[in-house]
Amino acid sequence: MPSTASLIPRLKLDYPQFSFKQAEHFLWSPSEQTIYYTTEVESYGFLLHELSHGLLRHTDYSHDIELITMERDAWDKALELAETYKLAIDDDLIQSTLDTYRDWLHARSTCPQCKAIGLQVKKRAYACPACRHTWRVNEARICALRRSSTS
């Protein structure tokens, strides 16, 4: 299996509209049109996944569930790209990664007061239909989840 580093030169030729920069984390930056990658983890799957965000023109989302949809769509596109480069991405890797986003959404939507599942009412704000408590959440895609009460 090829390493992330060995795939970079080919991707730079095939996708000149994007920059590829080594970093501490795999990340797509829509504002910079840059795919950040790490060579510490030898996983071309993550690289193709971040490239897929760029190809799909993923920028921002207003509801947290949209992020999960974007992540799933990026993995689907990464599987297509893997076929093009005659690579395989393990489904367990994909599902494990998607599980982190599912867990993230569950944690954000759980009412800190009564533990029922709340509804997102606006960007980074939730309300509980059971106890009517409201709370705000941080972006928390890479950092730790933080919730603060608004009622």
C-alpha positions as CSV (number, residue, x, y, z in Angstrom):
1,M,0.0,0.0,0.0
2,P,1.3,3.5,-0.8
3,S,1.9,6.0,1.9
4,T,0.3,9.4,2.1
5,A,3.6,11.0,1.2
6,S,4.0,8.9,-2.0
7,L,0.5,9.9,-3.2
8,I,1.0,13.7,-2.8
9,P,3.0,14.3,-6.0
10,R,0.4,12.6,-8.2
11,L,-2.5,14.5,-6.5
12,K,-0.7,17.8,-7.0
13,L,-0.5,17.0,-10.7
14,D,-4.1,15.8,-10.9
15,Y,-5.6,18.6,-8.9
16,P,-3.6,21.7,-9.5
17,Q,-6.5,23.9,-8.2
18,F,-5.7,22.8,-4.6
19,S,-2.6,23.3,-2.5
20,F,-1.3,20.4,-0.4
21,K,0.6,21.2,2.8
22,Q,2.0,19.0,5.4
23,A,0.5,19.6,8.9
24,E,-0.3,18.0,12.2
25,H,-3.8,16.9,11.2
26,F,-5.6,16.0,8.0
27,L,-7.9,18.9,7.1
28,W,-9.6,20.6,4.2
29,S,-9.5,24.4,4.3
30,P,-12.1,25.9,1.9
31,S,-10.9,29.4,2.4
32,E,-7.3,28.5,1.4
33,Q,-8.3,25.8,-1.1
34,T,-5.7,23.6,0.8
35,I,-5.6,20.0,1.8
36,Y,-3.5,19.6,4.9
37,Y,-2.1,16.2,5.5
38,T,0.3,14.4,7.9
39,T,2.8,11.8,7.1
40,E,2.9,10.4,10.6
41,V,-0.2,8.4,9.9
42,E,0.4,6.4,6.7
43,S,-3.2,6.5,5.5
44,Y,-4.0,7.7,2.0
45,G,-7.7,7.2,2.9
46,F,-7.7,10.3,5.0
47,L,-5.9,12.2,2.3
48,L,-8.4,11.2,-0.3
49,H,-11.2,12.0,2.1
50,E,-10.0,15.6,2.6
51,L,-9.4,16.0,-1.1
52,S,-13.0,14.9,-1.6
53,H,-14.2,17.7,0.6
54,G,-12.5,20.1,-1.8
55,L,-13.9,18.4,-4.9
56,L,-17.4,18.4,-3.4
57,R,-16.9,22.1,-2.5
58,H,-17.7,21.6,1.1
59,T,-17.4,24.9,3.0
60,D,-19.7,25.3,6.0
61,Y,-22.9,24.0,7.5
62,S,-25.7,25.6,9.5
63,H,-27.0,22.4,11.2
64,D,-24.8,19.8,12.8
65,I,-26.5,16.9,10.9
66,E,-25.3,18.6,7.7
67,L,-21.7,18.0,8.9
68,I,-22.4,14.2,9.1
69,T,-23.9,14.3,5.6
70,M,-20.8,16.1,4.3
71,E,-18.5,13.6,6.0
72,R,-20.4,10.6,4.6
73,D,-20.4,12.2,1.1
74,A,-16.7,12.9,1.3
75,W,-16.0,9.2,2.2
76,D,-18.2,8.1,-0.7
77,K,-16.1,10.3,-3.0
78,A,-12.9,9.1,-1.4
79,L,-13.9,5.5,-2.4
80,E,-14.4,6.7,-6.0
81,L,-10.9,8.3,-6.0
82,A,-9.4,5.2,-4.4
83,E,-10.6,3.2,-7.4
84,T,-9.1,5.7,-9.8
85,Y,-5.7,5.3,-8.0
86,K,-6.2,1.5,-7.7
87,L,-6.3,1.7,-3.9
88,A,-8.7,0.4,-1.3
89,I,-10.1,2.1,1.8
90,D,-11.1,-0.1,4.6
91,D,-14.8,0.2,5.5
92,D,-14.0,-0.2,9.2
93,L,-11.9,3.0,9.0
94,I,-14.7,4.8,7.3
95,Q,-17.3,3.6,9.8
96,S,-15.0,4.3,12.8
97,T,-14.4,7.8,11.6
98,L,-18.1,8.4,11.0
99,D,-18.8,7.1,14.4
100,T,-16.8,9.9,15.9
101,Y,-19.1,12.4,14.2
102,R,-22.2,10.5,15.3
103,D,-20.9,10.5,18.9
104,W,-20.1,14.2,18.5
105,L,-23.6,14.9,17.4
106,H,-25.1,12.8,20.2
107,A,-23.0,14.6,22.8
108,R,-24.0,18.0,21.5
109,S,-27.7,17.2,21.3
110,T,-28.0,15.6,24.8
111,C,-29.6,18.0,27.2
112,P,-27.2,18.8,30.0
113,Q,-30.1,19.1,32.4
114,C,-32.3,16.0,31.9
115,K,-30.3,14.0,29.4
116,A,-33.0,13.8,26.8
117,I,-32.1,14.4,23.1
118,G,-32.6,18.0,22.2
119,L,-33.2,19.7,18.8
120,Q,-30.9,22.1,17.1
121,V,-32.8,25.4,16.9
122,K,-30.0,27.5,15.2
123,K,-26.3,27.2,14.6
124,R,-24.7,26.0,17.8
125,A,-27.9,26.2,19.8
126,Y,-30.1,23.4,21.1
127,A,-33.4,23.2,23.0
128,C,-34.8,20.2,24.9
129,P,-38.4,19.2,24.1
130,A,-38.6,17.4,27.4
131,C,-37.6,20.0,29.9
132,R,-37.4,23.1,27.7
133,H,-33.8,23.8,28.7
134,T,-31.7,25.5,26.0
135,W,-28.0,25.4,25.6
136,R,-25.2,26.6,23.3
137,V,-22.3,24.5,22.0
138,N,-18.9,25.4,20.6
139,E,-17.8,24.3,17.1
140,A,-15.9,21.4,18.6
141,R,-14.9,19.5,15.5
142,I,-11.3,19.2,16.6
143,C,-11.4,20.5,20.2
144,A,-13.3,19.3,23.2
145,L,-17.1,19.8,23.3
146,R,-18.3,22.6,25.5
147,R,-21.9,23.3,26.4
148,S,-23.3,26.4,28.2
149,S,-26.8,26.9,29.4
150,T,-28.9,29.7,28.0
151,S,-32.0,29.2,30.2
